[in-house]
Amino acid sequence: MRFHHYALEVKNMEESLAFYKKYLSFQEESRFSYMGEEIVFLVLGDFRLESISGRQAIDQTAHICFEVSSVREVMNRFAEVRKIEGPYELDNGWNTVFYEGPDREIIEFLQSKLNT
């Protein structure tokens, strides 16, 4: 068994896709409709993000975390995006920062001590 994708309900499909493409370099893999919902799969390497539109978007309680080589580089790239909290250096040597996506989803970026 292996992880296939993370799904996220979005209010505005095109705004959400533009965000993930611009800031995280995702590419569109497929787009289709199913039972009145628009579904788009984005890919970044082996990671898939499924965006779903057509239902009432709910408040986001989960978060997506991406391991990065430099939290500073992420902060430079995300300068115009709402930062929720951080950056923090954790006791184990990790650095982390949290941003808000276009549908109020929480996106965490983590730099492990192995990537410093």
SEPADREN-591025 format. One record per residue: residue number from 1; x, y, z of N, C-alpha, C in turn. Coordinates in nm, 2 decimals. Example, Ala and Ser with C-alpha at 12.3 -4.5 7.8 and 13.67 -1.06 7.14 Angstrom:
pos,n.u,n.v,n.w,ca.u,ca.v,ca.w,c.u,c.v,c.w
1,1.32,-0.57,0.78,1.23,-0.45,0.78,1.32,-0.33,0.78
2,1.28,-0.22,0.71,1.37,-0.11,0.71,1.29,0.00,0.79
END
This chain:
pos,n.u,n.v,n.w,ca.u,ca.v,ca.w,c.u,c.v,c.w
1,0.08,-0.12,0.00,0.00,0.00,0.00,0.09,0.12,0.00
2,0.05,0.23,-0.07,0.12,0.35,-0.07,0.02,0.47,-0.08
3,0.06,0.58,-0.04,-0.02,0.70,-0.04,-0.05,0.74,-0.19
4,-0.17,0.78,-0.22,-0.21,0.82,-0.36,-0.23,0.97,-0.37
5,-0.32,1.02,-0.28,-0.35,1.17,-0.30,-0.41,1.22,-0.17
6,-0.41,1.36,-0.16,-0.48,1.43,-0.06,-0.59,1.51,-0.13
7,-0.71,1.51,-0.07,-0.82,1.58,-0.13,-0.85,1.71,-0.05
8,-0.89,1.81,-0.13,-0.92,1.94,-0.07,-1.05,1.99,-0.14
9,-1.15,2.03,-0.06,-1.27,2.10,-0.12,-1.23,2.24,-0.13
10,-1.27,2.30,-0.25,-1.23,2.44,-0.28,-1.36,2.51,-0.32
11,-1.36,2.64,-0.29,-1.47,2.73,-0.33,-1.46,2.78,-0.47
12,-1.34,2.81,-0.52,-1.32,2.86,-0.65,-1.20,2.78,-0.71
13,-1.24,2.69,-0.80,-1.14,2.60,-0.86,-1.03,2.67,-0.93
14,-1.06,2.76,-1.01,-0.95,2.83,-1.09,-0.85,2.91,-1.00
15,-0.91,2.97,-0.90,-0.82,3.04,-0.80,-0.73,2.95,-0.73
16,-0.79,2.83,-0.68,-0.71,2.73,-0.61,-0.60,2.67,-0.70
17,-0.64,2.64,-0.82,-0.54,2.58,-0.92,-0.42,2.68,-0.94
18,-0.46,2.81,-0.97,-0.36,2.91,-0.99,-0.26,2.92,-0.87
19,-0.31,2.92,-0.75,-0.23,2.93,-0.63,-0.13,2.81,-0.63
20,-0.18,2.69,-0.64,-0.09,2.57,-0.63,0.01,2.56,-0.74
21,-0.03,2.61,-0.86,0.06,2.61,-0.97,0.17,2.72,-0.96
22,0.13,2.84,-0.92,0.22,2.95,-0.90,0.32,2.93,-0.79
23,0.27,2.90,-0.67,0.36,2.90,-0.56,0.43,2.77,-0.53
24,0.37,2.66,-0.58,0.43,2.53,-0.55,0.46,2.45,-0.67
25,0.44,2.50,-0.79,0.48,2.44,-0.92,0.41,2.31,-0.95
26,0.29,2.29,-0.90,0.21,2.18,-0.93,0.17,2.19,-1.08
27,0.15,2.07,-1.14,0.10,2.06,-1.28,-0.03,1.99,-1.28
28,-0.12,2.03,-1.37,-0.25,1.96,-1.38,-0.23,1.83,-1.45
29,-0.28,1.72,-1.38,-0.28,1.59,-1.43,-0.40,1.55,-1.50
30,-0.52,1.57,-1.44,-0.65,1.54,-1.51,-0.76,1.63,-1.45
31,-0.87,1.64,-1.53,-0.98,1.72,-1.49,-1.11,1.65,-1.54
32,-1.21,1.63,-1.45,-1.33,1.57,-1.49,-1.44,1.61,-1.40
33,-1.57,1.58,-1.44,-1.68,1.60,-1.36,-1.74,1.47,-1.31
34,-1.79,1.46,-1.19,-1.85,1.34,-1.14,-1.96,1.38,-1.04
35,-2.08,1.33,-1.06,-2.19,1.36,-0.97,-2.21,1.51,-0.94
36,-2.19,1.59,-1.04,-2.21,1.74,-1.01,-2.09,1.81,-0.96
37,-1.98,1.74,-0.94,-1.86,1.81,-0.89,-1.76,1.81,-0.99
38,-1.68,1.92,-0.99,-1.56,1.94,-1.08,-1.44,1.89,-1.00
39,-1.37,1.80,-1.05,-1.25,1.74,-0.99,-1.13,1.76,-1.07
40,-1.02,1.81,-1.01,-0.89,1.83,-1.08,-0.78,1.77,-0.99
41,-0.70,1.69,-1.06,-0.58,1.63,-0.99,-0.46,1.71,-1.03
42,-0.39,1.76,-0.93,-0.26,1.83,-0.96,-0.15,1.73,-0.91
43,-0.03,1.74,-0.97,0.08,1.65,-0.93,0.20,1.74,-0.91
44,0.28,1.69,-0.82,0.42,1.75,-0.80,0.50,1.63,-0.76
45,0.58,1.58,-0.85,0.66,1.46,-0.83,0.56,1.34,-0.81
46,0.58,1.27,-0.70,0.49,1.16,-0.66,0.37,1.20,-0.58
47,0.35,1.33,-0.56,0.24,1.38,-0.47,0.13,1.43,-0.56
48,0.00,1.38,-0.52,-0.12,1.42,-0.59,-0.21,1.50,-0.50
49,-0.26,1.61,-0.55,-0.36,1.69,-0.47,-0.48,1.69,-0.56
50,-0.59,1.64,-0.50,-0.72,1.64,-0.56,-0.80,1.76,-0.52
51,-0.84,1.85,-0.61,-0.92,1.97,-0.58,-1.07,1.93,-0.62
52,-1.16,1.96,-0.53,-1.30,1.92,-0.56,-1.39,2.05,-0.54
53,-1.47,2.08,-0.64,-1.55,2.20,-0.64,-1.70,2.16,-0.67
54,-1.79,2.22,-0.61,-1.93,2.19,-0.64,-2.01,2.16,-0.51
55,-1.95,2.13,-0.41,-2.01,2.11,-0.28,-1.98,2.24,-0.20
56,-2.05,2.26,-0.09,-2.03,2.37,0.00,-1.89,2.34,0.07
57,-1.79,2.43,0.05,-1.66,2.41,0.11,-1.68,2.43,0.26
58,-1.61,2.34,0.33,-1.62,2.35,0.48,-1.49,2.41,0.53
59,-1.50,2.45,0.66,-1.38,2.50,0.73,-1.27,2.39,0.73
60,-1.15,2.43,0.70,-1.04,2.33,0.70,-0.99,2.31,0.84
61,-0.97,2.19,0.87,-0.91,2.15,1.00,-0.78,2.08,0.99
62,-0.76,2.02,0.87,-0.64,1.95,0.85,-0.54,2.04,0.78
63,-0.41,1.99,0.77,-0.31,2.07,0.70,-0.23,1.98,0.61
64,-0.17,2.04,0.51,-0.08,1.97,0.42,0.06,2.02,0.46
65,0.16,1.92,0.47,0.29,1.96,0.50,0.39,1.91,0.39
66,0.47,2.00,0.34,0.57,1.97,0.24,0.71,1.99,0.31
67,0.79,1.89,0.29,0.93,1.90,0.34,1.01,1.98,0.23
68,1.08,2.08,0.27,1.16,2.16,0.18,1.30,2.17,0.22
69,1.39,2.21,0.13,1.53,2.23,0.17,1.56,2.36,0.24
70,1.47,2.46,0.22,1.50,2.59,0.29,1.37,2.66,0.32
71,1.34,2.68,0.45,1.22,2.75,0.49,1.23,2.90,0.44
72,1.35,2.95,0.44,1.38,3.09,0.40,1.34,3.11,0.25
73,1.37,3.01,0.17,1.33,3.02,0.03,1.18,3.02,0.01
74,1.11,2.94,0.09,0.97,2.93,0.08,0.91,3.07,0.13
75,0.96,3.12,0.23,0.91,3.25,0.28,0.93,3.36,0.18
76,1.04,3.36,0.11,1.06,3.46,0.00,0.96,3.44,-0.11
77,0.93,3.31,-0.15,0.84,3.28,-0.26,0.70,3.32,-0.22
78,0.66,3.30,-0.09,0.53,3.32,-0.04,0.51,3.46,0.03
79,0.60,3.56,-0.01,0.59,3.69,0.05,0.45,3.76,0.05
80,0.38,3.73,-0.06,0.25,3.80,-0.07,0.13,3.71,-0.03
81,0.16,3.59,0.03,0.06,3.50,0.08,0.05,3.52,0.23
82,-0.07,3.50,0.29,-0.09,3.52,0.43,-0.02,3.41,0.51
83,0.07,3.46,0.59,0.14,3.37,0.68,0.06,3.35,0.81
84,0.04,3.23,0.85,-0.04,3.20,0.97,0.05,3.21,1.10
85,0.16,3.14,1.09,0.25,3.14,1.21,0.39,3.09,1.17
86,0.49,3.13,1.25,0.63,3.09,1.22,0.70,3.20,1.16
87,0.82,3.17,1.12,0.89,3.04,1.13,0.93,3.01,1.27
88,0.94,2.88,1.30,0.98,2.83,1.43,1.10,2.73,1.41
89,1.19,2.73,1.51,1.29,2.63,1.51,1.25,2.54,1.63
90,1.22,2.41,1.60,1.18,2.32,1.70,1.29,2.26,1.77
91,1.27,2.20,1.89,1.37,2.14,1.97,1.45,2.03,1.90
92,1.39,1.96,1.80,1.46,1.86,1.73,1.55,1.91,1.61
93,1.55,2.04,1.59,1.63,2.10,1.49,1.55,2.14,1.36
94,1.43,2.10,1.35,1.34,2.13,1.24,1.30,2.28,1.24
95,1.29,2.33,1.12,1.23,2.47,1.10,1.10,2.45,1.03
96,1.00,2.53,1.07,0.87,2.52,1.01,0.80,2.65,1.00
97,0.71,2.67,0.90,0.63,2.79,0.88,0.50,2.75,0.82
98,0.39,2.82,0.86,0.26,2.79,0.81,0.20,2.90,0.73
99,0.13,2.87,0.62,0.06,2.97,0.54,-0.08,2.93,0.52
100,-0.16,3.02,0.47,-0.30,2.99,0.44,-0.32,2.99,0.29
101,-0.38,2.88,0.24,-0.42,2.87,0.10,-0.54,2.95,0.07
102,-0.58,2.94,-0.06,-0.70,3.02,-0.10,-0.83,2.98,-0.04
103,-0.84,2.86,0.01,-0.97,2.81,0.07,-0.95,2.79,0.22
104,-0.86,2.87,0.28,-0.83,2.87,0.42,-0.76,2.74,0.47
105,-0.71,2.66,0.37,-0.64,2.54,0.41,-0.50,2.58,0.47
106,-0.45,2.50,0.56,-0.32,2.53,0.62,-0.22,2.45,0.55
107,-0.11,2.53,0.50,0.00,2.46,0.43,0.12,2.49,0.52
108,0.18,2.37,0.56,0.30,2.38,0.64,0.42,2.35,0.55
109,0.53,2.41,0.58,0.66,2.38,0.51,0.76,2.35,0.62
110,0.83,2.24,0.61,0.91,2.18,0.71,1.05,2.16,0.65
111,1.15,2.22,0.72,1.29,2.19,0.68,1.35,2.11,0.80
112,1.38,1.98,0.77,1.44,1.90,0.87,1.58,1.93,0.89
113,1.64,1.89,1.00,1.78,1.92,1.03,1.87,1.85,0.93
114,1.82,1.75,0.86,1.90,1.68,0.76,1.92,1.76,0.64
115,1.83,1.86,0.62,1.83,1.94,0.50,1.90,2.08,0.52
116,1.96,2.10,0.63,2.01,2.24,0.66,2.15,2.25,0.60
END
